[in-house]
Amino acid sequence: MSGQMVAAGLRALIDETVVQQYQLVRHEDIPALCQTLGMPTPPPRIDPQTQKDNSKHTRLKRCLEALSDAELPAVARAVLAHRRLRASQRNRLQDLLWQNTACAVIPGRTRRELAGACILDDHIRYPDSFMDLLASLWVLDDDGAGGFGGPERTLAAEIARHMLRFKDWDAERLFEELGCFTAPHHRFGRFLEGLASPATLPDEPAQRRFVAMANEHLRPIGAQLEEVGEEEGYPLFELVAAGQAGARRPRQVVFATLRKPDIRISSVLDGDLEILDQAERDDDLLVYDRVVGNEGLRWRDLMDWWQTKHGITDTNQAKQTLLHRMRISVPKEATGQDNLGNLYYDLYQDDLDDKPALLPEVWLHWDHQTIGQRRDRAQHNIRMDFLMLLPGRRRIVLEVDGSQHYTDNRGRNPSPHRYAATMAADRELKFLGYHVYRFGHAELQDLQAARPLVTDFFARLLSTHQPAPRIP
């Protein structure tokens, strides 16, 4: 589905769930409602020019009309979080928001094989959690949905009767009634994750039995439920698609450094790193230490971390201070690198929330000894100019090569050795699973001349590295 079609769908659903529900709010509540949902300030109740009343519907409608397409996803997420929706409305909003995010594609045959092999006895030992999971993803009692003939015979009631009480439905019948076999890939994938979740199944041996069964059927199609951490002492699993399984999740990202950090390994067995000096507390280096999910590290994730870290409630202030802090980490002489970062954030300034964060000066290696001490065993290129963590655990490195990458004596003499070292480091990054893109400093040195190049590059990059295939 194209971006325009997604925007049109979101706009229609916001109209349906907010504007057309104007009867549920009072005039005096409309400004607070719009603020909560991230919508523009509504026009006043009394039109200052005509002195006529604006209806509640008119005020909300004008707010919706004032929203750009780029602003719609954030408002839709707020609607999901703050408005009471019917399950069918919730699902339609979710499906649109998930449309272009990372997704494991699970064909109908695999879904049926999973259903046939799935035993849900462990799950129904926790009936409330089990029903909560189903209600969070499927339409169980929406206007009598399910076709059972009246509110007392909703699908929720039928599941309780046949799964929890008489136990005469198997998993295949349940999957059929829920609509699992035809559901969008994102929804079915989240259902599998939910069945493996400790929130649904607080029993580690039972979790692992379910995951082992599911993976037996998922691996042939290049997907699997992978253990990614823990929650309340129980393992946490995430569905990963072909090409993602085995790619390690970043544990922390050290970036925008103003000086070399003092790091030690505090636990050799666990590989835990500890930053000893005052650098992090002084913001001389930034350490993003939250979980980087399968959606990658988005700007809104980085912003939320920055606002929490510094207690900044004003979104615009947080944005400006974070951008400034990242910019000053770029070396003063690296004009091309500075221009690349500035152009990226300028290009997407009105649509940043779900865009990948572009992190400058990211540490790749760290060694307490110098290159002179290590000699031919030294690790070169210890920092990346820029790193992006995209959906599907894709790691994108952007390097801006100045003359120091291929000359000696401050650019006076060509150096085959320096060029060879740059190429060797490039190969090593690729072997480690990074996608590396290099720019010449000269092509980025003039900010305005570089704009068409950078615009085209990021449009192609973000399109090329979209998880594929998308939902049909």
Solvent accessible surface area in square Angstrom, and as a share of the most:
residue,aa,sasa,rsa
1,M,97,0.43
2,S,58,0.37
3,G,53,0.51
4,Q,151,0.67
5,M,114,0.51
6,V,19,0.11
7,A,10,0.08
8,A,62,0.48
9,G,23,0.22
10,L,2,0.01
11,R,65,0.24
12,A,63,0.48
13,L,8,0.04
14,I,0,0.00
15,D,24,0.12
16,E,49,0.22
17,T,4,0.02
18,V,1,0.00
19,V,0,0.00
20,Q,73,0.33
21,Q,61,0.27
22,Y,66,0.25
23,Q,115,0.51
24,L,129,0.64
25,V,19,0.11
26,R,147,0.54
27,H,29,0.13
28,E,111,0.50
29,D,48,0.25
30,I,0,0.00
31,P,61,0.38
32,A,62,0.48
33,L,23,0.11
34,C,1,0.00
35,Q,151,0.67
36,T,69,0.40
37,L,2,0.01
38,G,53,0.51
39,M,12,0.06
40,P,44,0.28
41,T,122,0.71
42,P,12,0.07
43,P,29,0.18
44,P,73,0.46
45,R,117,0.43
46,I,78,0.40
47,D,29,0.15
48,P,94,0.59
49,Q,168,0.75
50,T,79,0.46
51,Q,125,0.56
52,K,142,0.60
53,D,101,0.52
54,N,13,0.07
55,S,57,0.36
56,K,49,0.21
57,H,55,0.24
58,T,40,0.24
59,R,13,0.05
60,L,0,0.00
61,K,66,0.28
62,R,112,0.41
63,C,2,0.01
64,L,6,0.03
65,E,113,0.51
66,A,66,0.51
67,L,6,0.03
68,S,53,0.34
69,D,77,0.40
70,A,35,0.27
71,E,76,0.34
72,L,0,0.00
73,P,35,0.22
74,A,40,0.31
75,V,2,0.01
76,A,0,0.00
77,R,58,0.21
78,A,17,0.13
79,V,0,0.00
80,L,51,0.26
81,A,74,0.58
82,H,114,0.51
83,R,45,0.17
84,R,243,0.89
85,L,36,0.18
86,R,105,0.38
87,A,18,0.14
88,S,36,0.23
89,Q,9,0.04
90,R,44,0.16
91,N,17,0.09
92,R,104,0.38
93,L,0,0.00
94,Q,28,0.13
95,D,35,0.18
96,L,23,0.11
97,L,33,0.16
98,W,37,0.13
99,Q,13,0.06
100,N,50,0.26
101,T,36,0.21
102,A,7,0.06
103,C,13,0.08
104,A,8,0.06
105,V,46,0.26
106,I,0,0.00
107,P,58,0.36
108,G,37,0.35
109,R,192,0.70
110,T,7,0.04
111,R,6,0.02
112,R,106,0.39
113,E,68,0.31
114,L,3,0.01
115,A,2,0.02
116,G,53,0.51
117,A,38,0.29
118,C,7,0.04
119,I,124,0.63
120,L,9,0.05
121,D,90,0.46
122,D,32,0.16
123,H,2,0.01
124,I,22,0.11
125,R,124,0.45
126,Y,59,0.22
127,P,56,0.35
128,D,112,0.58
129,S,35,0.22
130,F,0,0.00
131,M,36,0.16
132,D,98,0.51
133,L,19,0.09
134,L,0,0.00
135,A,47,0.36
136,S,54,0.35
137,L,14,0.07
138,W,9,0.03
139,V,41,0.23
140,L,7,0.04
141,D,87,0.45
142,D,17,0.09
143,D,124,0.64
144,G,30,0.29
145,A,28,0.22
146,G,43,0.42
147,G,74,0.71
148,F,51,0.21
149,G,60,0.58
150,G,28,0.27
151,P,114,0.72
152,E,121,0.54
153,R,105,0.38
154,T,14,0.08
155,L,5,0.03
156,A,23,0.18
157,A,38,0.30
158,E,5,0.02
159,I,0,0.00
160,A,38,0.29
161,R,105,0.38
162,H,33,0.15
163,M,7,0.03
164,L,43,0.22
165,R,169,0.62
166,F,102,0.42
167,K,126,0.53
168,D,91,0.47
169,W,19,0.07
170,D,89,0.46
171,A,5,0.04
172,E,69,0.31
173,R,104,0.38
174,L,0,0.00
175,F,2,0.01
176,E,91,0.41
177,E,50,0.22
178,L,15,0.08
179,G,29,0.28
180,C,0,0.00
181,F,21,0.09
182,T,127,0.74
183,A,12,0.09
184,P,42,0.27
185,H,23,0.10
186,H,5,0.02
187,R,5,0.02
188,F,0,0.00
189,G,6,0.06
190,R,69,0.25
191,F,0,0.00
192,L,2,0.01
193,E,45,0.20
194,G,11,0.11
195,L,0,0.00
196,A,0,0.00
197,S,19,0.12
198,P,10,0.06
199,A,72,0.56
200,T,5,0.03
201,L,0,0.00
202,P,44,0.28
203,D,32,0.16
204,E,63,0.28
205,P,84,0.53
206,A,1,0.01
207,Q,0,0.00
208,R,98,0.36
209,R,136,0.50
210,F,14,0.06
211,V,12,0.07
212,A,64,0.50
213,M,35,0.16
214,A,0,0.00
215,N,7,0.03
216,E,119,0.53
217,H,40,0.18
218,L,0,0.00
219,R,140,0.51
220,P,109,0.68
221,I,57,0.29
222,G,29,0.28
223,A,5,0.04
224,Q,43,0.19
225,L,3,0.02
226,E,30,0.13
227,E,85,0.38
228,V,39,0.23
229,G,35,0.34
230,E,129,0.58
231,E,72,0.32
232,E,157,0.70
233,G,54,0.52
234,Y,70,0.26
235,P,6,0.03
236,L,55,0.28
237,F,15,0.06
238,E,26,0.12
239,L,13,0.06
240,V,0,0.00
241,A,14,0.11
242,A,70,0.55
243,G,83,0.80
244,Q,7,0.03
245,A,46,0.35
246,G,61,0.59
247,A,36,0.28
248,R,201,0.73
249,R,37,0.14
250,P,25,0.16
251,R,163,0.59
252,Q,60,0.27
253,V,8,0.04
254,V,16,0.09
255,F,0,0.00
256,A,0,0.00
257,T,3,0.02
258,L,81,0.40
259,R,101,0.37
260,K,105,0.44
261,P,3,0.02
262,D,65,0.34
263,I,24,0.12
264,R,126,0.46
265,I,102,0.52
266,S,65,0.42
267,S,32,0.20
268,V,125,0.72
269,L,176,0.88
270,D,90,0.47
271,G,41,0.39
272,D,47,0.24
273,L,89,0.44
274,E,60,0.27
275,I,35,0.18
276,L,67,0.33
277,D,33,0.17
278,Q,85,0.38
279,A,0,0.00
280,E,55,0.25
281,R,164,0.60
282,D,77,0.40
283,D,23,0.12
284,D,32,0.16
285,L,0,0.00
286,L,0,0.00
287,V,9,0.05
288,Y,6,0.02
289,D,91,0.47
290,R,82,0.30
291,V,117,0.67
292,V,10,0.05
293,G,30,0.29
294,N,21,0.11
295,E,35,0.16
296,G,5,0.05
297,L,2,0.01
298,R,49,0.18
299,W,6,0.02
300,R,71,0.26
301,D,29,0.15
302,L,0,0.00
303,M,14,0.06
304,D,74,0.38
305,W,13,0.05
306,W,10,0.04
307,Q,39,0.17
308,T,93,0.54
309,K,72,0.31
310,H,77,0.34
311,G,61,0.58
312,I,24,0.12
313,T,131,0.76
314,D,74,0.39
315,T,85,0.49
316,N,98,0.51
317,Q,93,0.42
318,A,0,0.00
319,K,41,0.17
320,Q,93,0.41
321,T,52,0.30
322,L,0,0.00
323,L,38,0.19
324,H,114,0.51
325,R,17,0.06
326,M,7,0.03
327,R,129,0.47
328,I,85,0.43
329,S,9,0.06
330,V,14,0.08
331,P,53,0.33
332,K,199,0.84
333,E,138,0.62
334,A,17,0.13
335,T,57,0.33
336,G,0,0.00
337,Q,8,0.03
338,D,29,0.15
339,N,13,0.06
340,L,0,0.00
341,G,10,0.10
342,N,44,0.22
343,L,1,0.01
344,Y,0,0.00
345,Y,21,0.08
346,D,55,0.28
347,L,52,0.26
348,Y,38,0.15
349,Q,92,0.41
350,D,114,0.59
351,D,54,0.28
352,L,9,0.05
353,D,57,0.30
354,D,64,0.33
355,K,37,0.16
356,P,11,0.07
357,A,1,0.00
358,L,1,0.01
359,L,1,0.01
360,P,4,0.02
361,E,10,0.04
362,V,3,0.02
363,W,31,0.11
364,L,39,0.19
365,H,36,0.16
366,W,76,0.27
367,D,29,0.15
368,H,128,0.57
369,Q,62,0.27
370,T,83,0.48
371,I,95,0.48
372,G,52,0.50
373,Q,116,0.51
374,R,79,0.29
375,R,185,0.68
376,D,139,0.72
377,R,199,0.73
378,A,14,0.11
379,Q,82,0.37
380,H,84,0.38
381,N,53,0.27
382,I,60,0.30
383,R,89,0.32
384,M,6,0.03
385,D,20,0.10
386,F,5,0.02
387,L,9,0.04
388,M,0,0.00
389,L,9,0.05
390,L,3,0.02
391,P,28,0.18
392,G,3,0.03
393,R,32,0.12
394,R,62,0.23
395,R,53,0.19
396,I,0,0.00
397,V,0,0.00
398,L,0,0.00
399,E,11,0.05
400,V,10,0.06
401,D,23,0.12
402,G,10,0.10
403,S,52,0.33
404,Q,107,0.48
405,H,32,0.14
406,Y,105,0.40
407,T,14,0.08
408,D,57,0.29
409,N,83,0.42
410,R,229,0.84
411,G,35,0.34
412,R,165,0.60
413,N,71,0.36
414,P,115,0.72
415,S,8,0.05
416,P,104,0.65
417,H,157,0.70
418,R,113,0.41
419,Y,116,0.44
420,A,56,0.43
421,A,41,0.32
422,T,9,0.05
423,M,54,0.24
424,A,43,0.34
425,A,17,0.13
426,D,15,0.08
427,R,134,0.49
428,E,87,0.39
429,L,6,0.03
430,K,109,0.46
431,F,168,0.70
432,L,93,0.46
433,G,47,0.46
434,Y,24,0.09
435,H,76,0.34
436,V,20,0.12
437,Y,67,0.25
438,R,66,0.24
439,F,12,0.05
440,G,32,0.30
441,H,43,0.19
442,A,86,0.67
443,E,83,0.37
444,L,0,0.00
445,Q,102,0.45
446,D,83,0.43
447,L,67,0.33
448,Q,113,0.50
449,A,73,0.56
450,A,0,0.00
451,R,73,0.27
452,P,91,0.57
453,L,66,0.33
454,V,0,0.00
455,T,55,0.32
456,D,71,0.37
457,F,29,0.12
458,F,0,0.00
459,A,55,0.43
460,R,160,0.58
461,L,5,0.03
462,L,25,0.13
463,S,72,0.46
464,T,98,0.57
465,H,13,0.06
466,Q,53,0.24
467,P,9,0.05
468,A,85,0.66
469,P,83,0.52
470,R,98,0.36
471,I,20,0.10
472,P,143,0.90
